[in-house]
Amino acid sequence: MRKIPFSVQILLGLVLGVALGFLARANDLSWLASTLDTVGGLFVQLLKLAVPPLVFTAIVVSVVSLRGVTNAARLALKTLLWFGVTALIAVSVGIGLGLLTDPGRGVTLDTAAATAPKKTGSWTDFLTGIVPTNPVGAFVEGNVLQIVFLALVVGAAALLVGKAAEPFVELNRALLEIVQKALWWVIRLAPIGTLGLIGNAVASYGWDLLAPLARFTTAVYVGCAIVLFVVYPLLLVGAARLNPLRFFAGAWPAIELAFVSRSSVGTMPVTQRSVERLGVPREYASFAVPFGATTKMDGCAAIYPALAAIFVAQVFGVDLGVTDYLLIAFVSVVGSAATAGLTGAIVMLTLTLSTLGLPLAGAGLLLAIDPILDMIRTATNVAGQALVPTIVAAREGTLDRTAYDSAGRRDAVGREPLPARDEDLAPVPA
């Protein structure tokens, strides 16, 4: 298996998972469907298990390393600016597609039976989501935004304390290397995890539930594809004079893993490795990628809520005006930060619906096909999380263009496709 490129291994797992999923669904093999669900679920659990210590230690070490980084504040500001710009473009694509396709017209669903999801978003979630009640609770709950907040505070304090904090910083460096080493073992199980996740999705949903929502599902996939393969390449060429093919060659392992795992945070280690291999400095990548994994969601927080809000409005017979579309854009650009502590596009959707005054029960109509939609949404999220640091680094003159131009020759797991070298398997220091 070491001689087979990692991306090919994931592709094989995907194909086999689809085949097993159809086999389980066609022959009513509940034991096979259950097995696929367990395999996929365990893989995602293993990924998420390493995220809290990884995020905390990486950010603490990176903040302390700012002693050697110039213009750190400007980099952070430009990163936020590009997050907003790309989110605005993505939501515009979503609104435009919604107006062109009318995804809710002619759809006959039982709206009376629809209920609002248990998790809903509100604007107060930003304050309650970013500041933990206690530091232990943030790790226990796996609240990434709170962990980022704690790590920034602790890292800044360690930076100001100076020499007296060096033992603490060294402890975090050691923990970071240990967590990374263990996490790469988990990531190498991605082909098996892919088999389980895709197989379970096919076995559970098949194509039956897509029939009444085919237009909406197609619109979501087309919208994400436009952002992925049209908008992002144009930004790479126009804003940074970079070859888009090299970007996708370097970022593809992260995009691929995001598609099958449906977890931006779980994919974060591969995203960061991909960004670094594209030539982005590690000190900057260790900030931008974890921050983006919690707030930069062009798929879940821009394209999808825009299309879904239009869909719900049409199903419930509510006419939307220009002001409503402007509100959708505002919520998409700003609202993702407000719901970063609560995972899932459904939370972002409920925030959009409540802002527009649309029935929250409309979100319940889309829950059945959410896993199918979540695959392309998460892939778009992760692509955007890799894109912004690359553009910012290029515009700041800190991007290693030699590394960028050779991207794709080494995969994001950290080894040559042929032959594999043991030294390439070492964890990446922050």
C-alpha positions as CSV (number, residue, x, y, z in Angstrom):
1,M,0.0,0.0,0.0
2,R,2.9,2.4,0.6
3,K,3.7,2.3,-3.1
4,I,0.2,3.5,-4.0
5,P,-0.3,7.3,-3.8
6,F,-2.5,8.4,-0.9
7,S,-5.1,10.1,-3.2
8,V,-5.4,6.9,-5.2
9,Q,-6.0,4.9,-2.0
10,I,-8.8,7.3,-1.0
11,L,-10.3,7.0,-4.5
12,L,-10.3,3.2,-4.2
13,G,-11.9,3.4,-0.8
14,L,-14.6,5.7,-2.3
15,V,-15.4,3.4,-5.2
16,L,-15.5,0.3,-3.0
17,G,-17.7,2.1,-0.4
18,V,-20.2,3.1,-3.1
19,A,-20.3,-0.5,-4.3
20,L,-20.8,-1.9,-0.8
21,G,-23.4,0.7,0.0
22,F,-25.5,-0.2,-3.1
23,L,-25.1,-3.9,-2.3
24,A,-26.3,-3.3,1.3
25,R,-29.3,-1.2,0.1
26,A,-30.3,-3.4,-2.8
27,N,-30.2,-6.6,-0.7
28,D,-31.4,-5.1,2.6
29,L,-28.2,-6.2,4.3
30,S,-28.6,-4.3,7.6
31,W,-25.4,-5.9,9.1
32,L,-23.3,-4.5,6.2
33,A,-24.9,-1.0,6.5
34,S,-24.3,-1.1,10.3
35,T,-20.7,-2.1,9.8
36,L,-20.1,0.6,7.3
37,D,-21.6,3.1,9.7
38,T,-19.4,1.9,12.5
39,V,-16.2,2.1,10.4
40,G,-16.9,5.6,9.1
41,G,-18.0,6.8,12.5
42,L,-14.9,5.5,14.2
43,F,-12.6,7.2,11.7
44,V,-14.3,10.6,12.2
45,Q,-14.1,10.1,16.0
46,L,-10.4,9.4,15.8
47,L,-9.9,12.6,13.7
48,K,-11.8,14.7,16.2
49,L,-10.1,13.1,19.2
50,A,-6.8,14.7,18.2
51,V,-8.2,18.1,17.2
52,P,-8.4,19.9,20.7
53,P,-4.8,19.2,21.7
54,L,-3.6,19.8,18.1
55,V,-5.2,23.2,17.9
56,F,-4.2,24.4,21.3
57,T,-0.5,23.4,21.2
58,A,-0.1,24.5,17.6
59,I,-1.5,28.0,18.3
60,V,0.4,28.4,21.5
61,V,3.7,27.5,19.9
62,S,2.9,29.7,16.9
63,V,2.1,32.8,19.0
64,V,5.3,32.5,20.8
65,S,7.1,32.1,17.5
66,L,5.8,35.5,16.5
67,R,9.0,37.0,17.8
68,G,10.5,36.1,14.5
69,V,7.6,37.1,12.3
70,T,7.2,40.6,10.9
71,N,3.9,42.3,10.2
72,A,1.9,39.7,12.1
73,A,-1.0,42.1,12.7
74,R,-1.2,43.0,9.0
75,L,-1.2,39.4,8.0
76,A,-4.2,38.7,10.4
77,L,-6.1,41.7,9.1
78,K,-5.6,40.7,5.4
79,T,-6.6,37.1,6.2
80,L,-9.9,38.4,7.7
81,L,-10.4,40.7,4.7
82,W,-10.0,37.8,2.2
83,F,-12.2,35.6,4.3
84,G,-14.9,38.2,3.9
85,V,-14.3,38.9,0.2
86,T,-14.4,35.2,-0.8
87,A,-17.5,34.6,1.4
88,L,-19.3,37.5,-0.3
89,I,-18.5,36.1,-3.7
90,A,-19.7,32.7,-2.7
91,V,-23.0,33.9,-1.3
92,S,-23.5,35.9,-4.4
93,V,-23.1,32.7,-6.5
94,G,-25.6,31.0,-4.2
95,I,-28.2,33.8,-4.5
96,G,-27.7,34.0,-8.3
97,L,-28.2,30.2,-8.7
98,G,-31.3,30.3,-6.4
99,L,-32.9,33.0,-8.6
100,L,-32.1,31.2,-11.8
101,T,-33.1,27.7,-10.7
102,D,-36.1,28.4,-8.3
103,P,-35.2,25.3,-6.3
104,G,-38.4,25.3,-4.3
105,R,-40.9,25.8,-7.1
106,G,-43.2,22.8,-7.6
107,V,-41.8,20.9,-4.6
108,T,-44.5,19.2,-2.7
109,L,-43.4,18.3,0.8
110,D,-45.3,17.8,4.0
111,T,-44.5,21.1,5.6
112,A,-47.0,20.4,8.5
113,A,-44.8,17.5,9.7
114,A,-41.6,19.5,9.5
115,T,-40.1,20.6,12.8
116,A,-37.2,22.9,13.6
117,P,-33.8,21.3,14.3
118,K,-32.8,20.9,17.9
119,K,-29.7,23.1,17.2
120,T,-30.4,26.6,16.1
121,G,-28.2,29.6,15.6
122,S,-28.6,33.1,17.0
123,W,-26.4,36.2,17.1
124,T,-25.7,35.8,20.8
125,D,-23.9,32.6,20.0
126,F,-20.8,34.6,19.1
127,L,-20.2,35.8,22.6
128,T,-21.3,32.6,24.3
129,G,-19.5,30.5,21.8
130,I,-16.1,32.2,21.9
131,V,-15.6,32.6,25.7
132,P,-15.7,29.3,27.7
133,T,-17.1,29.1,31.2
134,N,-14.1,27.1,32.1
135,P,-11.0,25.9,30.2
136,V,-11.6,22.2,30.8
137,G,-15.2,22.4,29.4
138,A,-13.9,23.7,26.1
139,F,-11.8,20.6,25.6
140,V,-14.4,18.2,26.9
141,E,-17.0,19.6,24.5
142,G,-14.5,19.9,21.6
143,N,-15.5,23.6,21.1
144,V,-12.7,24.6,18.6
145,L,-13.5,28.3,18.7
146,Q,-13.2,28.4,22.5
147,I,-9.9,26.4,22.3
148,V,-8.6,28.8,19.7
149,F,-9.5,31.7,22.1
150,L,-7.8,30.0,25.0
151,A,-4.7,29.2,23.0
152,L,-4.4,32.8,21.7
153,V,-4.6,34.2,25.3
154,V,-2.2,31.6,26.7
155,G,0.2,32.0,23.8
156,A,0.2,35.8,24.1
157,A,0.8,35.6,27.9
158,A,3.7,33.2,27.3
159,L,5.2,35.5,24.7
160,L,5.1,38.5,27.1
161,V,6.4,36.4,30.1
162,G,9.5,35.5,28.1
163,K,12.2,33.3,29.4
164,A,10.3,32.2,32.5
165,A,7.7,30.6,30.2
166,E,10.2,28.6,28.1
167,P,9.5,25.3,30.0
168,F,5.8,25.6,29.3
169,V,6.5,26.4,25.6
170,E,8.8,23.4,25.3
171,L,6.2,21.2,26.8
172,N,3.7,22.4,24.2
173,R,6.2,21.8,21.4
174,A,6.7,18.2,22.6
175,L,3.0,17.6,22.9
176,L,2.5,19.1,19.4
177,E,5.0,16.6,17.9
178,I,3.4,13.7,19.7
179,V,-0.1,14.6,18.7
180,Q,0.9,15.1,15.1
181,K,2.7,11.8,15.0
182,A,-0.4,10.0,16.3
183,L,-2.7,11.9,14.0
184,W,-0.8,10.9,10.9
185,W,-1.4,7.3,11.8
186,V,-5.1,8.1,11.9
187,I,-5.0,10.0,8.6
188,R,-3.4,7.0,6.9
189,L,-6.6,5.1,7.7
190,A,-8.5,7.6,5.5
191,P,-9.1,5.0,2.7
192,I,-10.8,2.7,5.2
193,G,-12.7,5.6,6.7
194,T,-13.8,6.7,3.2
195,L,-15.1,3.3,2.5
196,G,-17.3,3.3,5.7
197,L,-18.5,6.9,5.3
198,I,-19.5,6.8,1.7
199,G,-20.8,3.2,2.0
200,N,-23.1,4.2,4.9
201,A,-24.4,7.3,3.0
202,V,-25.3,5.2,0.0
203,A,-26.8,2.4,2.1
204,S,-28.9,4.9,4.2
205,Y,-30.1,7.3,1.5
206,G,-29.4,5.9,-1.9
207,W,-31.0,8.2,-4.5
208,D,-34.6,7.8,-3.3
209,L,-34.7,10.9,-1.1
210,L,-33.0,13.0,-3.8
211,A,-36.0,12.8,-6.3
212,P,-38.2,15.6,-4.8
213,L,-35.2,17.7,-4.0
214,A,-33.2,17.0,-7.2
215,R,-33.2,20.6,-8.3
216,F,-32.1,21.9,-4.9
217,T,-29.3,19.2,-4.6
218,T,-28.1,20.0,-8.1
219,A,-28.0,23.7,-7.4
220,V,-25.9,23.1,-4.3
221,Y,-23.4,21.0,-6.2
222,V,-23.3,23.3,-9.1
223,G,-22.8,26.4,-6.9
224,C,-20.0,24.7,-5.0
225,A,-18.4,23.6,-8.3
226,I,-18.5,27.2,-9.6
227,V,-16.8,28.5,-6.5
228,L,-14.2,25.7,-6.5
229,F,-13.3,25.6,-10.1
230,V,-14.2,29.1,-11.5
231,V,-14.0,31.6,-8.7
232,Y,-11.0,30.3,-6.8
233,P,-8.9,29.9,-10.0
234,L,-9.8,33.4,-11.1
235,L,-8.7,34.8,-7.7
236,L,-5.5,32.9,-7.8
237,V,-4.6,34.3,-11.2
238,G,-6.0,37.8,-10.8
239,A,-5.0,38.5,-7.2
240,A,-1.7,36.5,-6.8
241,R,-0.6,35.5,-10.4
242,L,-0.5,31.8,-9.4
243,N,-1.2,28.7,-11.5
244,P,-4.5,27.3,-10.3
245,L,-3.5,23.8,-11.4
246,R,-0.6,23.8,-9.0
247,F,-2.9,24.9,-6.2
248,F,-5.3,22.1,-6.7
249,A,-2.5,19.6,-7.1
250,G,-1.2,20.7,-3.7
251,A,-4.5,21.1,-1.9
252,W,-6.4,18.1,-3.4
253,P,-5.6,15.6,-0.7
254,A,-7.2,18.0,1.9
255,I,-10.2,18.7,-0.4
256,E,-10.6,14.9,-1.1
257,L,-10.5,14.0,2.6
258,A,-12.9,16.8,3.4
259,F,-15.4,15.5,0.9
260,V,-15.5,12.0,2.4
261,S,-15.1,12.9,6.1
262,R,-17.5,15.9,6.0
263,S,-15.4,17.7,8.7
264,S,-13.4,20.8,8.2
265,V,-11.9,20.6,11.6
266,G,-11.1,16.9,11.2
267,T,-9.4,17.7,7.9
268,M,-7.4,20.6,9.4
269,P,-4.1,18.7,9.9
270,V,-4.1,17.7,6.2
271,T,-5.1,21.2,5.2
272,Q,-2.3,22.8,7.1
273,R,0.2,20.3,5.6
274,S,-1.1,21.0,2.1
275,V,-0.9,24.8,2.6
276,E,2.7,24.5,3.9
277,R,3.6,22.3,0.8
278,L,2.2,25.1,-1.4
279,G,4.9,27.3,0.0
280,V,3.0,29.2,2.8
281,P,5.3,29.9,5.8
282,R,4.5,27.5,8.7
283,E,4.2,30.3,11.2
284,Y,1.5,31.9,9.2
285,A,-0.2,28.7,8.1
286,S,-0.5,27.5,11.7
287,F,-2.6,30.6,12.4
288,A,-4.7,30.9,9.2
289,V,-5.7,27.3,8.9
290,P,-7.0,26.6,12.4
291,F,-8.8,30.0,12.3
292,G,-10.2,29.2,8.9
293,A,-11.4,25.8,10.0
294,T,-13.7,27.4,12.5
295,T,-14.9,30.5,10.6
296,K,-14.1,30.1,6.8
297,M,-17.0,28.2,5.4
298,D,-17.9,29.2,1.8
299,G,-19.9,26.0,1.3
300,C,-21.7,25.7,4.6
301,A,-22.1,29.3,5.5
302,A,-22.5,31.0,2.1
303,I,-23.6,28.9,-0.8
304,Y,-25.8,26.5,1.1
305,P,-27.7,29.0,3.4
306,A,-28.4,31.2,0.4
307,L,-29.9,28.5,-1.7
308,A,-31.7,26.9,1.2
309,A,-33.3,30.1,2.3
310,I,-34.6,30.7,-1.2
311,F,-35.8,27.1,-1.2
312,V,-37.6,27.4,2.1
313,A,-39.2,30.7,1.1
314,Q,-40.6,29.2,-2.1
315,V,-41.9,26.0,-0.4
316,F,-43.7,28.1,2.2
317,G,-44.9,30.7,-0.3
318,V,-42.9,33.6,1.0
319,D,-41.7,36.3,-1.5
320,L,-38.2,37.6,-0.9
321,G,-37.2,41.1,-1.7
322,V,-33.9,42.9,-2.4
323,T,-33.5,43.6,1.4
324,D,-33.9,39.9,2.1
325,Y,-31.1,39.0,-0.3
326,L,-28.8,41.7,1.2
327,L,-29.6,40.2,4.7
328,I,-28.6,36.7,3.3
329,A,-25.3,38.2,2.2
330,F,-24.7,39.9,5.5
331,V,-25.4,36.8,7.5
332,S,-23.1,34.7,5.3
333,V,-20.2,37.1,5.7
334,V,-20.6,37.8,9.4
335,G,-22.7,35.0,10.7
336,S,-20.2,32.2,10.3
337,A,-18.1,33.7,13.1
338,A,-21.3,33.9,15.3
339,T,-21.9,30.2,14.9
340,A,-18.3,28.9,14.8
341,G,-18.7,27.3,18.2
342,L,-21.6,25.3,17.0
343,T,-20.8,22.9,14.3
344,G,-23.0,22.1,11.3
345,A,-24.5,24.0,8.3
346,I,-28.0,23.5,9.9
347,V,-27.1,25.9,12.6
348,M,-26.0,28.5,10.0
349,L,-29.2,27.9,8.1
350,T,-31.4,28.4,11.1
351,L,-29.6,31.7,11.8
352,T,-30.3,32.8,8.2
353,L,-33.9,31.7,8.4
354,S,-34.5,33.5,11.7
355,T,-32.9,36.7,10.4
356,L,-35.3,36.6,7.4
357,G,-38.3,35.7,9.5
358,L,-38.8,32.4,7.6
359,P,-40.1,29.3,9.5
360,L,-37.3,27.3,11.1
361,A,-39.2,24.2,10.4
362,G,-38.1,24.7,6.8
363,A,-34.6,23.5,7.8
364,G,-36.1,20.2,8.9
365,L,-37.2,19.5,5.3
366,L,-33.5,19.3,4.3
367,L,-32.2,17.2,7.1
368,A,-32.8,13.9,5.3
369,I,-30.4,14.7,2.5
370,D,-28.0,16.8,4.5
371,P,-25.1,14.2,4.6
372,I,-25.1,14.1,0.8
373,L,-25.0,17.9,0.5
374,D,-22.4,18.1,3.3
375,M,-19.8,16.4,1.3
376,I,-19.5,19.0,-1.4
377,R,-20.0,21.8,1.1
378,T,-17.1,20.7,3.3
379,A,-14.8,20.2,0.3
380,T,-15.6,23.8,-0.7
381,N,-14.9,25.0,2.9
382,V,-11.5,23.4,3.0
383,A,-10.5,24.6,-0.5
384,G,-11.3,28.1,0.7
385,Q,-9.3,27.6,3.9
386,A,-6.3,26.7,1.8
387,L,-6.9,29.4,-0.8
388,V,-6.8,32.4,1.5
389,P,-3.4,31.8,3.2
390,T,-1.9,31.0,-0.2
391,I,-3.2,34.3,-1.7
392,V,-2.2,36.4,1.3
393,A,1.3,34.9,1.4
394,A,1.7,35.5,-2.3
395,R,0.7,39.1,-2.1
396,E,2.9,39.6,0.9
397,G,5.9,38.2,-0.9
398,T,6.4,35.4,1.6
399,L,5.1,32.5,-0.6
400,D,7.8,30.0,-1.6
401,R,7.0,30.0,-5.3
402,T,9.4,27.2,-6.0
403,A,7.5,25.0,-3.6
404,Y,4.2,26.2,-5.0
405,D,5.3,25.3,-8.6
406,S,6.3,21.8,-7.5
407,A,3.1,21.2,-5.5
408,G,1.5,17.8,-6.0
409,R,4.7,15.9,-6.4
410,R,4.5,15.1,-2.7
411,D,1.1,14.3,-1.2
412,A,-0.2,15.8,2.0
413,V,0.5,12.8,4.1
414,G,4.1,13.8,3.7
415,R,5.9,11.4,1.4
416,E,6.9,10.9,-2.2
417,P,4.3,8.7,-4.0
418,L,7.3,6.6,-5.3
419,P,9.3,5.7,-3.4
420,A,8.3,6.2,0.2
421,R,10.9,7.6,2.6
422,D,10.8,7.1,6.3
423,E,12.1,10.6,7.0
424,D,9.0,12.0,5.2
425,L,6.8,10.4,7.8
426,A,8.1,12.7,10.6
427,P,5.6,15.2,12.1
428,V,5.9,18.8,11.0
429,P,7.1,21.2,13.7
430,A,5.2,24.5,14.1
